[in-house]
Amino acid sequence: MTQIHLQDDAWEDIDESTEALLDEWHVKEGDSVEAGQLVASVMVIKTSFEVLAPAAGTIGKLLVAAQDNFNRGQALAELN
C-alpha cells in the first residue's frame, strides 16, 4: 500500500501550522489510476495545487473528505 500526499514543494515557505483544504476529489474508491494522474485538487493559502498519483494502482480508501482541512504530511488516500 502506498499513501497519497500533497507534494512537499506545495508546502515550501508555508508555516508548519497552516492547514490545506482538499477542494475536490477527481477519483473515487475503487478507481484505477496511472502514475502521475490527477487525483485531487487542494488549496493552500489561496493557491491551487494538483495532487497526482505517485504510482499506478487502485484507490483503496479516501482518508480526507472533500472540503475538509488537512495538515502537512497527512495522507490523503491509500493506493493499492
All heavy atoms as a GROMACS GRO file, in nm:
protein
  608
    1MET      N    1   0.084  -0.118   0.000
    1MET     CA    2   0.000   0.000   0.000
    1MET      C    3   0.089   0.125   0.000
    1MET      O    4   0.188   0.132   0.069
    1MET     CB    5  -0.090  -0.001   0.123
    1MET     CG    6  -0.174   0.125   0.133
    1MET     SD    7  -0.270   0.138   0.284
    1MET     CE    8  -0.144   0.160   0.405
    2THR      N    9   0.052   0.220  -0.081
    2THR     CA   10   0.119   0.349  -0.090
    2THR      C   11   0.021   0.455  -0.044
    2THR      O   12  -0.098   0.445  -0.070
    2THR     CB   13   0.159   0.377  -0.236
    2THR    OG1   14   0.247   0.273  -0.281
    2THR    CG2   15   0.228   0.511  -0.251
    3GLN      N   16   0.071   0.557   0.021
    3GLN     CA   17  -0.015   0.668   0.061
    3GLN      C   18   0.002   0.783  -0.037
    3GLN      O   19   0.111   0.805  -0.091
    3GLN     CB   20   0.020   0.716   0.202
    3GLN     CG   21  -0.014   0.612   0.307
    3GLN     CD   22   0.014   0.663   0.446
    3GLN    OE1   23   0.100   0.745   0.468
    3GLN    NE2   24  -0.063   0.612   0.542
    4ILE      N   25  -0.106   0.855  -0.061
    4ILE     CA   26  -0.103   0.972  -0.149
    4ILE      C   27  -0.101   1.096  -0.061
    4ILE      O   28  -0.182   1.110   0.031
    4ILE     CB   29  -0.226   0.973  -0.241
    4ILE    CG1   30  -0.225   0.849  -0.332
    4ILE    CG2   31  -0.229   1.101  -0.324
    4ILE    CD1   32  -0.349   0.832  -0.416
    5HIS      N   33  -0.006   1.186  -0.089
    5HIS     CA   34   0.012   1.310  -0.013
    5HIS      C   35   0.019   1.428  -0.109
    5HIS      O   36   0.050   1.411  -0.226
    5HIS     CB   37   0.146   1.308   0.063
    5HIS     CG   38   0.157   1.200   0.164
    5HIS    ND1   39   0.126   1.219   0.296
    5HIS    CD2   40   0.198   1.072   0.155
    5HIS    CE1   41   0.146   1.107   0.363
    5HIS    NE2   42   0.191   1.015   0.279
    6LEU      N   43  -0.004   1.547  -0.056
    6LEU     CA   44   0.026   1.669  -0.131
    6LEU      C   45   0.177   1.680  -0.138
    6LEU      O   46   0.246   1.662  -0.038
    6LEU     CB   47  -0.033   1.792  -0.060
    6LEU     CG   48  -0.004   1.927  -0.124
    6LEU    CD1   49  -0.057   1.935  -0.267
    6LEU    CD2   50  -0.062   2.039  -0.039
    7GLN      N   51   0.231   1.707  -0.257
    7GLN     CA   52   0.375   1.711  -0.277
    7GLN      C   53   0.441   1.814  -0.185
    7GLN      O   54   0.384   1.918  -0.154
    7GLN     CB   55   0.410   1.738  -0.424
    7GLN     CG   56   0.362   1.871  -0.478
    7GLN     CD   57   0.221   1.870  -0.534
    7GLN    OE1   58   0.141   1.783  -0.505
    7GLN    NE2   59   0.189   1.970  -0.614
    8ASP      N   60   0.563   1.783  -0.142
    8ASP     CA   61   0.637   1.867  -0.047
    8ASP      C   62   0.657   2.009  -0.096
    8ASP      O   63   0.653   2.102  -0.016
    8ASP     CB   64   0.773   1.804  -0.016
    8ASP     CG   65   0.760   1.679   0.070
    8ASP    OD1   66   0.657   1.664   0.140
    8ASP    OD2   67   0.853   1.597   0.067
    9ASP      N   68   0.678   2.030  -0.226
    9ASP     CA   69   0.705   2.166  -0.275
    9ASP      C   70   0.585   2.258  -0.259
    9ASP      O   71   0.599   2.380  -0.256
    9ASP     CB   72   0.757   2.166  -0.418
    9ASP     CG   73   0.658   2.110  -0.520
    9ASP    OD1   74   0.563   2.041  -0.482
    9ASP    OD2   75   0.678   2.137  -0.640
   10ALA      N   76   0.465   2.204  -0.243
   10ALA     CA   77   0.347   2.286  -0.219
   10ALA      C   78   0.353   2.352  -0.081
   10ALA      O   79   0.294   2.456  -0.058
   10ALA     CB   80   0.220   2.203  -0.230
   11TRP      N   81   0.429   2.291   0.011
   11TRP     CA   82   0.440   2.342   0.148
   11TRP      C   83   0.560   2.435   0.166
   11TRP      O   84   0.581   2.486   0.275
   11TRP     CB   85   0.450   2.226   0.246
   11TRP     CG   86   0.328   2.140   0.250
   11TRP    CD1   87   0.313   2.017   0.192
   11TRP    CD2   88   0.204   2.168   0.315
   11TRP    NE1   89   0.187   1.968   0.217
   11TRP    CE2   90   0.118   2.058   0.293
   11TRP    CE3   91   0.157   2.276   0.390
   11TRP    CZ2   92  -0.011   2.052   0.344
   11TRP    CZ3   93   0.028   2.270   0.440
   11TRP    CH2   94  -0.054   2.160   0.416
   12GLU      N   95   0.638   2.453   0.061
   12GLU     CA   96   0.759   2.536   0.071
   12GLU      C   97   0.722   2.676   0.116
   12GLU      O   98   0.627   2.737   0.067
   12GLU     CB   99   0.828   2.542  -0.067
   12GLU     CG  100   0.966   2.600  -0.063
   12GLU     CD  101   1.034   2.586  -0.197
   12GLU    OE1  102   1.038   2.473  -0.249
   12GLU    OE2  103   1.081   2.689  -0.247
   13ASP      N  104   0.795   2.728   0.213
   13ASP     CA  105   0.774   2.863   0.267
   13ASP      C  106   0.638   2.880   0.334
   13ASP      O  107   0.590   2.992   0.349
   13ASP     CB  108   0.793   2.970   0.159
   13ASP     CG  109   0.931   2.968   0.097
   13ASP    OD1  110   1.028   2.941   0.170
   13ASP    OD2  111   0.942   2.992  -0.024
   14ILE      N  112   0.574   2.772   0.375
   14ILE     CA  113   0.445   2.777   0.444
   14ILE      C  114   0.468   2.739   0.590
   14ILE      O  115   0.536   2.642   0.620
   14ILE     CB  116   0.343   2.678   0.380
   14ILE    CG1  117   0.325   2.704   0.232
   14ILE    CG2  118   0.211   2.682   0.455
   14ILE    CD1  119   0.258   2.834   0.196
   15ASP      N  120   0.409   2.814   0.680
   15ASP     CA  121   0.421   2.788   0.823
   15ASP      C  122   0.372   2.646   0.855
   15ASP      O  123   0.273   2.600   0.798
   15ASP     CB  124   0.337   2.891   0.900
   15ASP     CG  125   0.350   2.876   1.048
   15ASP    OD1  126   0.448   2.927   1.105
   15ASP    OD2  127   0.262   2.811   1.108
   16GLU      N  128   0.440   2.579   0.946
   16GLU     CA  129   0.409   2.440   0.984
   16GLU      C  130   0.264   2.423   1.031
   16GLU      O  131   0.205   2.318   1.013
   16GLU     CB  132   0.502   2.392   1.096
   16GLU     CG  133   0.646   2.374   1.055
   16GLU     CD  134   0.670   2.241   0.986
   16GLU    OE1  135   0.595   2.145   1.009
   16GLU    OE2  136   0.764   2.234   0.906
   17SER      N  137   0.206   2.525   1.091
   17SER     CA  138   0.070   2.512   1.146
   17SER      C  139  -0.040   2.539   1.043
   17SER      O  140  -0.158   2.522   1.072
   17SER     CB  141   0.053   2.608   1.264
   17SER     OG  142   0.065   2.742   1.220
   18THR      N  143  -0.002   2.578   0.922
   18THR     CA  144  -0.100   2.610   0.819
   18THR      C  145  -0.168   2.482   0.768
   18THR      O  146  -0.101   2.383   0.741
   18THR     CB  147  -0.033   2.683   0.701
   18THR    OG1  148   0.023   2.804   0.751
   18THR    CG2  149  -0.132   2.715   0.591
   19GLU      N  150  -0.300   2.486   0.757
   19GLU     CA  151  -0.374   2.374   0.702
   19GLU      C  152  -0.406   2.399   0.556
   19GLU      O  153  -0.412   2.514   0.511
   19GLU     CB  154  -0.506   2.355   0.778
   19GLU     CG  155  -0.489   2.310   0.920
   19GLU     CD  156  -0.623   2.285   0.988
   19GLU    OE1  157  -0.719   2.359   0.961
   19GLU    OE2  158  -0.629   2.191   1.069
   20ALA      N  159  -0.426   2.291   0.482
   20ALA     CA  160  -0.469   2.298   0.342
   20ALA      C  161  -0.614   2.251   0.337
   20ALA      O  162  -0.663   2.186   0.429
   20ALA     CB  163  -0.381   2.209   0.255
   21LEU      N  164  -0.680   2.280   0.227
   21LEU     CA  165  -0.819   2.239   0.205
   21LEU      C  166  -0.823   2.144   0.086
   21LEU      O  167  -0.774   2.176  -0.021
   21LEU     CB  168  -0.907   2.360   0.175
   21LEU     CG  169  -1.050   2.329   0.131
   21LEU    CD1  170  -1.133   2.284   0.252
   21LEU    CD2  171  -1.115   2.448   0.066
   22LEU      N  172  -0.880   2.025   0.106
   22LEU     CA  173  -0.900   1.933  -0.006
   22LEU      C  174  -1.024   1.983  -0.079
   22LEU      O  175  -1.136   1.969  -0.032
   22LEU     CB  176  -0.919   1.789   0.041
   22LEU     CG  177  -0.895   1.689  -0.071
   22LEU    CD1  178  -0.837   1.562  -0.020
   22LEU    CD2  179  -1.014   1.669  -0.157
   23ASP      N  180  -1.002   2.049  -0.191
   23ASP     CA  181  -1.109   2.114  -0.266
   23ASP      C  182  -1.199   2.012  -0.336
   23ASP      O  183  -1.321   2.019  -0.327
   23ASP     CB  184  -1.048   2.211  -0.366
   23ASP     CG  185  -1.150   2.301  -0.431
   23ASP    OD1  186  -1.241   2.348  -0.361
   23ASP    OD2  187  -1.137   2.325  -0.553
   24GLU      N  188  -1.137   1.916  -0.406
   24GLU     CA  189  -1.217   1.822  -0.485
   24GLU      C  190  -1.139   1.695  -0.514
   24GLU      O  191  -1.022   1.699  -0.549
   24GLU     CB  192  -1.254   1.889  -0.618
   24GLU     CG  193  -1.333   1.803  -0.713
   24GLU     CD  194  -1.362   1.873  -0.846
   24GLU    OE1  195  -1.312   1.985  -0.869
   24GLU    OE2  196  -1.433   1.814  -0.926
   25TRP      N  197  -1.205   1.581  -0.498
   25TRP     CA  198  -1.150   1.454  -0.543
   25TRP      C  199  -1.186   1.436  -0.690
   25TRP      O  200  -1.298   1.464  -0.731
   25TRP     CB  201  -1.209   1.337  -0.464
   25TRP     CG  202  -1.145   1.320  -0.329
   25TRP    CD1  203  -1.202   1.346  -0.208
   25TRP    CD2  204  -1.013   1.272  -0.302
   25TRP    NE1  205  -1.113   1.319  -0.108
   25TRP    CE2  206  -0.995   1.272  -0.163
   25TRP    CE3  207  -0.908   1.230  -0.383
   25TRP    CZ2  208  -0.878   1.233  -0.102
   25TRP    CZ3  209  -0.790   1.190  -0.322
   25TRP    CH2  210  -0.776   1.191  -0.184
   26HIS      N  211  -1.092   1.386  -0.770
   26HIS     CA  212  -1.116   1.356  -0.910
   26HIS      C  213  -1.125   1.205  -0.933
   26HIS      O  214  -1.137   1.160  -1.046
   26HIS     CB  215  -1.006   1.416  -0.998
   26HIS     CG  216  -1.000   1.565  -0.987
   26HIS    ND1  217  -1.086   1.648  -1.054
   26HIS    CD2  218  -0.921   1.646  -0.913
   26HIS    CE1  219  -1.059   1.774  -1.026
   26HIS    NE2  220  -0.960   1.775  -0.939
   27VAL      N  221  -1.118   1.130  -0.823
   27VAL     CA  222  -1.130   0.983  -0.826
   27VAL      C  223  -1.221   0.941  -0.710
   27VAL      O  224  -1.248   1.021  -0.620
   27VAL     CB  225  -0.992   0.913  -0.812
   27VAL    CG1  226  -0.903   0.944  -0.930
   27VAL    CG2  227  -0.925   0.951  -0.681
   28LYS      N  228  -1.261   0.816  -0.713
   28LYS     CA  229  -1.336   0.761  -0.600
   28LYS      C  230  -1.274   0.627  -0.562
   28LYS      O  231  -1.194   0.571  -0.638
   28LYS     CB  232  -1.485   0.747  -0.634
   28LYS     CG  233  -1.517   0.655  -0.748
   28LYS     CD  234  -1.665   0.657  -0.780
   28LYS     CE  235  -1.704   0.565  -0.892
   28LYS     NZ  236  -1.634   0.579  -1.016
   29GLU      N  237  -1.310   0.577  -0.445
   29GLU     CA  238  -1.256   0.449  -0.400
   29GLU      C  239  -1.288   0.342  -0.504
   29GLU      O  240  -1.398   0.336  -0.558
   29GLU     CB  241  -1.315   0.412  -0.264
   29GLU     CG  242  -1.265   0.504  -0.154
   29GLU     CD  243  -1.323   0.473  -0.017
   29GLU    OE1  244  -1.404   0.379  -0.004
   29GLU    OE2  245  -1.289   0.546   0.077
   30GLY      N  246  -1.187   0.260  -0.536
   30GLY     CA  247  -1.203   0.153  -0.635
   30GLY      C  248  -1.158   0.191  -0.774
   30GLY      O  249  -1.143   0.104  -0.860
   31ASP      N  250  -1.135   0.320  -0.799
   31ASP     CA  251  -1.088   0.363  -0.932
   31ASP      C  252  -0.944   0.321  -0.956
   31ASP      O  253  -0.860   0.328  -0.865
   31ASP     CB  254  -1.094   0.517  -0.946
   31ASP     CG  255  -1.234   0.569  -0.968
   31ASP    OD1  256  -1.328   0.489  -0.982
   31ASP    OD2  257  -1.249   0.693  -0.972
   32SER      N  258  -0.913   0.280  -1.078
   32SER     CA  259  -0.774   0.254  -1.118
   32SER      C  260  -0.712   0.385  -1.164
   32SER      O  261  -0.780   0.466  -1.228
   32SER     CB  262  -0.770   0.153  -1.232
   32SER     OG  263  -0.816   0.027  -1.188
   33VAL      N  264  -0.586   0.406  -1.129
   33VAL     CA  265  -0.514   0.527  -1.169
   33VAL      C  266  -0.378   0.491  -1.225
   33VAL      O  267  -0.324   0.385  -1.196
   33VAL     CB  268  -0.498   0.627  -1.051
   33VAL    CG1  269  -0.632   0.679  -1.003
   33VAL    CG2  270  -0.421   0.565  -0.936
   34GLU      N  271  -0.326   0.579  -1.307
   34GLU     CA  272  -0.191   0.567  -1.361
   34GLU      C  273  -0.098   0.661  -1.284
   34GLU      O  274  -0.143   0.762  -1.230
   34GLU     CB  275  -0.190   0.605  -1.509
   34GLU     CG  276  -0.275   0.514  -1.597
   34GLU     CD  277  -0.225   0.370  -1.598
   34GLU    OE1  278  -0.103   0.348  -1.597
   34GLU    OE2  279  -0.310   0.279  -1.598
   35ALA      N  280   0.029   0.631  -1.283
   35ALA     CA  281   0.127   0.720  -1.219
   35ALA      C  282   0.118   0.858  -1.283
   35ALA      O  283   0.110   0.870  -1.405
   35ALA     CB  284   0.268   0.663  -1.235
   36GLY      N  285   0.112   0.961  -1.201
   36GLY     CA  286   0.104   1.097  -1.249
   36GLY      C  287  -0.035   1.146  -1.281
   36GLY      O  288  -0.053   1.261  -1.320
   37GLN      N  289  -0.136   1.062  -1.263
   37GLN     CA  290  -0.275   1.101  -1.291
   37GLN      C  291  -0.325   1.195  -1.181
   37GLN      O  292  -0.298   1.175  -1.063
   37GLN     CB  293  -0.363   0.977  -1.297
   37GLN     CG  294  -0.509   1.006  -1.324
   37GLN     CD  295  -0.593   0.881  -1.335
   37GLN    OE1  296  -0.543   0.773  -1.369
   37GLN    NE2  297  -0.721   0.892  -1.304
   38LEU      N  298  -0.402   1.295  -1.220
   38LEU     CA  299  -0.464   1.387  -1.125
   38LEU      C  300  -0.566   1.311  -1.041
   38LEU      O  301  -0.655   1.245  -1.095
   38LEU     CB  302  -0.534   1.500  -1.201
   38LEU     CG  303  -0.614   1.599  -1.118
   38LEU    CD1  304  -0.523   1.680  -1.026
   38LEU    CD2  305  -0.694   1.692  -1.209
   39VAL      N  306  -0.550   1.318  -0.907
   39VAL     CA  307  -0.645   1.251  -0.819
   39VAL      C  308  -0.723   1.349  -0.732
   39VAL      O  309  -0.834   1.319  -0.688
   39VAL     CB  310  -0.577   1.143  -0.731
   39VAL    CG1  311  -0.523   1.031  -0.817
   39VAL    CG2  312  -0.469   1.200  -0.642
   40ALA      N  313  -0.667   1.468  -0.704
   40ALA     CA  314  -0.737   1.565  -0.620
   40ALA      C  315  -0.684   1.705  -0.646
   40ALA      O  316  -0.573   1.723  -0.696
   40ALA     CB  317  -0.717   1.531  -0.472
   41SER      N  318  -0.766   1.803  -0.612
   41SER     CA  319  -0.726   1.945  -0.615
   41SER      C  320  -0.732   1.996  -0.472
   41SER      O  321  -0.830   1.968  -0.400
   41SER     CB  322  -0.823   2.026  -0.701
   41SER     OG  323  -0.823   1.980  -0.833
   42VAL      N  324  -0.630   2.069  -0.432
   42VAL     CA  325  -0.625   2.124  -0.296
   42VAL      C  326  -0.590   2.272  -0.301
   42VAL      O  327  -0.537   2.321  -0.401
   42VAL     CB  328  -0.525   2.049  -0.206
   42VAL    CG1  329  -0.557   1.901  -0.200
   42VAL    CG2  330  -0.383   2.069  -0.254
   43MET      N  331  -0.620   2.342  -0.192
   43MET     CA  332  -0.587   2.484  -0.179
   43MET      C  333  -0.499   2.502  -0.056
   43MET      O  334  -0.530   2.448   0.051
   43MET     CB  335  -0.713   2.568  -0.161
   43MET     CG  336  -0.807   2.568  -0.279
   43MET     SD  337  -0.746   2.661  -0.419
   43MET     CE  338  -0.754   2.826  -0.357
   44VAL      N  339  -0.390   2.576  -0.074
   44VAL     CA  340  -0.304   2.615   0.037
   44VAL      C  341  -0.285   2.766   0.025
   44VAL      O  342  -0.228   2.813  -0.074
   44VAL     CB  343  -0.167   2.544   0.034
   44VAL    CG1  344  -0.082   2.585   0.153
   44VAL    CG2  345  -0.182   2.393   0.028
   45ILE      N  346  -0.335   2.840   0.120
   45ILE     CA  347  -0.327   2.986   0.122
   45ILE      C  348  -0.363   3.046  -0.015
   45ILE      O  349  -0.284   3.110  -0.081
   45ILE     CB  350  -0.189   3.035   0.168
   45ILE    CG1  351  -0.152   2.972   0.302
   45ILE    CG2  352  -0.187   3.187   0.181
   45ILE    CD1  353  -0.017   3.015   0.356
   46LYS      N  354  -0.485   3.019  -0.058
   46LYS     CA  355  -0.541   3.073  -0.182
   46LYS      C  356  -0.467   3.033  -0.309
   46LYS      O  357  -0.480   3.095  -0.412
   46LYS     CB  358  -0.552   3.226  -0.174
   46LYS     CG  359  -0.643   3.273  -0.063
   46LYS     CD  360  -0.654   3.423  -0.064
   46LYS     CE  361  -0.739   3.468   0.054
   46LYS     NZ  362  -0.755   3.612   0.058
   47THR      N  363  -0.385   2.928  -0.302
   47THR     CA  364  -0.314   2.876  -0.418
   47THR      C  365  -0.361   2.733  -0.442
   47THR      O  366  -0.362   2.652  -0.350
   47THR     CB  367  -0.162   2.879  -0.397
   47THR    OG1  368  -0.121   3.012  -0.368
   47THR    CG2  369  -0.088   2.829  -0.520
   48SER      N  370  -0.399   2.703  -0.565
   48SER     CA  371  -0.448   2.570  -0.600
   48SER      C  372  -0.332   2.480  -0.641
   48SER      O  373  -0.242   2.522  -0.713
   48SER     CB  374  -0.548   2.582  -0.715
   48SER     OG  375  -0.599   2.456  -0.747
   49PHE      N  376  -0.336   2.357  -0.594
   49PHE     CA  377  -0.236   2.256  -0.630
   49PHE      C  378  -0.307   2.130  -0.675
   49PHE      O  379  -0.416   2.098  -0.626
   49PHE     CB  380  -0.146   2.222  -0.511
   49PHE     CG  381  -0.055   2.333  -0.469
   49PHE    CD1  382  -0.092   2.423  -0.371
   49PHE    CD2  383   0.069   2.349  -0.528
   49PHE    CE1  384  -0.010   2.526  -0.332
   49PHE    CE2  385   0.153   2.451  -0.491
   49PHE     CZ  386   0.114   2.540  -0.392
   50GLU      N  387  -0.243   2.056  -0.766
   50GLU     CA  388  -0.293   1.926  -0.808
   50GLU      C  389  -0.220   1.818  -0.730
   50GLU      O  390  -0.099   1.828  -0.708
   50GLU     CB  391  -0.268   1.906  -0.957
   50GLU     CG  392  -0.345   2.002  -1.045
   50GLU     CD  393  -0.319   1.980  -1.193
   50GLU    OE1  394  -0.213   1.925  -1.228
   50GLU    OE2  395  -0.407   2.018  -1.272
   51VAL      N  396  -0.292   1.717  -0.687
   51VAL     CA  397  -0.233   1.600  -0.624
   51VAL      C  398  -0.235   1.490  -0.728
   51VAL      O  399  -0.340   1.458  -0.784
   51VAL     CB  400  -0.312   1.558  -0.498
   51VAL    CG1  401  -0.252   1.433  -0.438
   51VAL    CG2  402  -0.315   1.672  -0.396
   52LEU      N  403  -0.117   1.433  -0.755
   52LEU     CA  404  -0.103   1.330  -0.858
   52LEU      C  405  -0.075   1.195  -0.795
   52LEU      O  406  -0.011   1.187  -0.690
   52LEU     CB  407   0.011   1.369  -0.953
   52LEU     CG  408   0.001   1.508  -1.016
   52LEU    CD1  409   0.125   1.536  -1.102
   52LEU    CD2  410  -0.126   1.523  -1.096
   53ALA      N  411  -0.120   1.091  -0.859
   53ALA     CA  412  -0.092   0.955  -0.812
   53ALA      C  413   0.059   0.930  -0.823
   53ALA      O  414   0.118   0.954  -0.928
   53ALA     CB  415  -0.168   0.854  -0.895
   54PRO      N  416   0.121   0.882  -0.716
   54PRO     CA  417   0.265   0.856  -0.719
   54PRO      C  418   0.302   0.731  -0.798
   54PRO      O  419   0.416   0.712  -0.837
   54PRO     CB  420   0.302   0.840  -0.572
   54PRO     CG  421   0.176   0.791  -0.508
   54PRO     CD  422   0.064   0.856  -0.585
   55ALA      N  423   0.203   0.644  -0.823
   55ALA     CA  424   0.226   0.518  -0.894
   55ALA      C  425   0.092   0.470  -0.949
   55ALA      O  426  -0.013   0.520  -0.910
   55ALA     CB  427   0.284   0.413  -0.799
   56ALA      N  428   0.097   0.372  -1.037
   56ALA     CA  429  -0.026   0.310  -1.086
   56ALA      C  430  -0.084   0.222  -0.976
   56ALA      O  431  -0.010   0.169  -0.893
   56ALA     CB  432   0.003   0.227  -1.210
   57GLY      N  433  -0.214   0.207  -0.973
   57GLY     CA  434  -0.278   0.121  -0.874
   57GLY      C  435  -0.426   0.149  -0.867
   57GLY      O  436  -0.484   0.208  -0.957
   58THR      N  437  -0.485   0.107  -0.757
   58THR     CA  438  -0.628   0.126  -0.732
   58THR      C  439  -0.645   0.208  -0.606
   58THR      O  440  -0.581   0.180  -0.504
   58THR     CB  441  -0.698  -0.010  -0.715
   58THR    OG1  442  -0.676  -0.088  -0.834
   58THR    CG2  443  -0.847   0.006  -0.692
   59ILE      N  444  -0.732   0.309  -0.614
   59ILE     CA  445  -0.760   0.390  -0.495
   59ILE      C  446  -0.830   0.301  -0.393
   59ILE      O  447  -0.937   0.246  -0.419
   59ILE     CB  448  -0.849   0.512  -0.529
   59ILE    CG1  449  -0.781   0.601  -0.634
   59ILE    CG2  450  -0.885   0.590  -0.403
   59ILE    CD1  451  -0.654   0.669  -0.588
   60GLY      N  452  -0.766   0.283  -0.277
   60GLY     CA  453  -0.823   0.197  -0.174
   60GLY      C  454  -0.919   0.271  -0.085
   60GLY      O  455  -1.037   0.239  -0.078
   61LYS      N  456  -0.871   0.374  -0.017
   61LYS     CA  457  -0.956   0.448   0.077
   61LYS      C  458  -0.919   0.595   0.069
   61LYS      O  459  -0.802   0.631   0.072
   61LYS     CB  460  -0.934   0.395   0.218
   61LYS     CG  461  -1.023   0.462   0.322
   61LYS     CD  462  -1.014   0.389   0.454
   61LYS     CE  463  -1.098   0.456   0.560
   61LYS     NZ  464  -1.239   0.429   0.552
   62LEU      N  465  -1.021   0.680   0.060
   62LEU     CA  466  -1.002   0.824   0.068
   62LEU      C  467  -1.000   0.859   0.216
   62LEU      O  468  -1.095   0.830   0.289
   62LEU     CB  469  -1.114   0.898  -0.004
   62LEU     CG  470  -1.133   0.864  -0.152
   62LEU    CD1  471  -1.249   0.943  -0.210
   62LEU    CD2  472  -1.006   0.890  -0.231
   63LEU      N  473  -0.891   0.918   0.264
   63LEU     CA  474  -0.872   0.944   0.406
   63LEU      C  475  -0.915   1.083   0.449
   63LEU      O  476  -0.933   1.108   0.568
   63LEU     CB  477  -0.725   0.920   0.443
   63LEU     CG  478  -0.672   0.781   0.412
   63LEU    CD1  479  -0.522   0.774   0.436
   63LEU    CD2  480  -0.746   0.676   0.493
   64VAL      N  481  -0.929   1.174   0.353
   64VAL     CA  482  -0.974   1.311   0.380
   64VAL      C  483  -1.091   1.340   0.287
   64VAL      O  484  -1.082   1.317   0.167
   64VAL     CB  485  -0.860   1.413   0.356
   64VAL    CG1  486  -0.909   1.555   0.377
   64VAL    CG2  487  -0.740   1.384   0.446
   65ALA      N  488  -1.199   1.388   0.342
   65ALA     CA  489  -1.318   1.418   0.261
   65ALA      C  490  -1.302   1.551   0.188
   65ALA      O  491  -1.229   1.640   0.235
   65ALA     CB  492  -1.441   1.423   0.351
   66ALA      N  493  -1.369   1.564   0.076
   66ALA     CA  494  -1.371   1.691   0.004
   66ALA      C  495  -1.424   1.800   0.097
   66ALA      O  496  -1.517   1.777   0.174
   66ALA     CB  497  -1.457   1.680  -0.121
   67GLN      N  498  -1.361   1.916   0.090
   67GLN     CA  499  -1.394   2.034   0.170
   67GLN      C  500  -1.346   2.024   0.314
   67GLN      O  501  -1.379   2.110   0.396
   67GLN     CB  502  -1.542   2.069   0.163
   67GLN     CG  503  -1.591   2.099   0.022
   67GLN     CD  504  -1.511   2.212  -0.044
   67GLN    OE1  505  -1.498   2.320   0.011
   67GLN    NE2  506  -1.456   2.186  -0.162
   68ASP      N  507  -1.266   1.921   0.347
   68ASP     CA  508  -1.206   1.911   0.480
   68ASP      C  509  -1.063   1.965   0.476
   68ASP      O  510  -0.997   1.960   0.372
   68ASP     CB  511  -1.202   1.766   0.528
   68ASP     CG  512  -1.336   1.721   0.586
   68ASP    OD1  513  -1.430   1.803   0.596
   68ASP    OD2  514  -1.346   1.602   0.623
   69ASN      N  515  -1.017   2.014   0.590
   69ASN     CA  516  -0.879   2.060   0.603
   69ASN      C  517  -0.788   1.943   0.638
   69ASN      O  518  -0.832   1.844   0.698
   69ASN     CB  519  -0.870   2.166   0.713
   69ASN     CG  520  -0.940   2.294   0.675
   69ASN    OD1  521  -0.939   2.334   0.560
   69ASN    ND2  522  -1.002   2.359   0.771
   70PHE      N  523  -0.661   1.958   0.604
   70PHE     CA  524  -0.561   1.860   0.641
   70PHE      C  525  -0.427   1.929   0.666
   70PHE      O  526  -0.408   2.044   0.627
   70PHE     CB  527  -0.547   1.749   0.534
   70PHE     CG  528  -0.496   1.797   0.401
   70PHE    CD1  529  -0.361   1.791   0.370
   70PHE    CD2  530  -0.584   1.848   0.306
   70PHE    CE1  531  -0.315   1.834   0.247
   70PHE    CE2  532  -0.539   1.891   0.183
   70PHE     CZ  533  -0.403   1.884   0.153
   71ASN      N  534  -0.337   1.860   0.733
   71ASN     CA  535  -0.208   1.915   0.772
   71ASN      C  536  -0.094   1.864   0.685
   71ASN      O  537  -0.107   1.760   0.619
   71ASN     CB  538  -0.178   1.878   0.918
   71ASN     CG  539  -0.278   1.939   1.013
   71ASN    OD1  540  -0.304   2.058   1.009
   71ASN    ND2  541  -0.338   1.856   1.096
   72ARG      N  542   0.015   1.933   0.692
   72ARG     CA  543   0.138   1.893   0.622
   72ARG      C  544   0.172   1.748   0.657
   72ARG      O  545   0.168   1.710   0.772
   72ARG     CB  546   0.253   1.985   0.666
   72ARG     CG  547   0.386   1.952   0.605
   72ARG     CD  548   0.497   2.033   0.671
   72ARG     NE  549   0.466   2.174   0.671
   72ARG     CZ  550   0.527   2.266   0.594
   72ARG    NH1  551   0.622   2.230   0.513
   72ARG    NH2  552   0.494   2.393   0.602
   73GLY      N  553   0.200   1.668   0.557
   73GLY     CA  554   0.240   1.530   0.577
   73GLY      C  555   0.127   1.431   0.597
   73GLY      O  556   0.150   1.311   0.600
   74GLN      N  557   0.005   1.480   0.609
   74GLN     CA  558  -0.108   1.392   0.631
   74GLN      C  559  -0.142   1.317   0.502
   74GLN      O  560  -0.149   1.376   0.395
   74GLN     CB  561  -0.230   1.474   0.678
   74GLN     CG  562  -0.350   1.391   0.713
   74GLN     CD  563  -0.463   1.477   0.768
   74GLN    OE1  564  -0.443   1.590   0.810
   74GLN    NE2  565  -0.582   1.421   0.772
   75ALA      N  566  -0.164   1.187   0.513
   75ALA     CA  567  -0.203   1.107   0.396
   75ALA      C  568  -0.345   1.145   0.355
   75ALA      O  569  -0.433   1.162   0.439
   75ALA     CB  570  -0.196   0.959   0.429
   76LEU      N  571  -0.366   1.159   0.224
   76LEU     CA  572  -0.498   1.194   0.171
   76LEU      C  573  -0.576   1.071   0.128
   76LEU      O  574  -0.699   1.070   0.133
   76LEU     CB  575  -0.482   1.289   0.052
   76LEU     CG  576  -0.404   1.417   0.080
   76LEU    CD1  577  -0.390   1.501  -0.046
   76LEU    CD2  578  -0.469   1.496   0.192
   77ALA      N  579  -0.505   0.968   0.081
   77ALA     CA  580  -0.570   0.846   0.032
   77ALA      C  581  -0.469   0.732   0.035
   77ALA      O  582  -0.348   0.754   0.043
   77ALA     CB  583  -0.623   0.865  -0.110
   78GLU      N  584  -0.523   0.610   0.026
   78GLU     CA  585  -0.440   0.491   0.014
   78GLU      C  586  -0.448   0.441  -0.130
   78GLU      O  587  -0.555   0.442  -0.191
   78GLU     CB  588  -0.491   0.383   0.109
   78GLU     CG  589  -0.477   0.420   0.255
   78GLU     CD  590  -0.541   0.319   0.349
   78GLU    OE1  591  -0.613   0.228   0.301
   78GLU    OE2  592  -0.521   0.333   0.470
   79LEU      N  593  -0.335   0.398  -0.181
   79LEU     CA  594  -0.325   0.345  -0.316
   79LEU      C  595  -0.277   0.202  -0.307
   79LEU      O  596  -0.171   0.175  -0.252
   79LEU     CB  597  -0.228   0.431  -0.398
   79LEU     CG  598  -0.207   0.393  -0.544
   79LEU    CD1  599  -0.336   0.411  -0.622
   79LEU    CD2  600  -0.097   0.480  -0.604
   80ASN      N  601  -0.358   0.110  -0.358
   80ASN     CA  602  -0.321  -0.034  -0.354
   80ASN      C  603  -0.263  -0.075  -0.488
   80ASN      O  604  -0.293  -0.022  -0.589
   80ASN     CB  605  -0.442  -0.119  -0.320
   80ASN     CG  606  -0.500  -0.085  -0.184
   80ASN    OD1  607  -0.428  -0.062  -0.089
   80ASN    ND2  608  -0.632  -0.080  -0.177
   0.00000   0.00000   0.00000
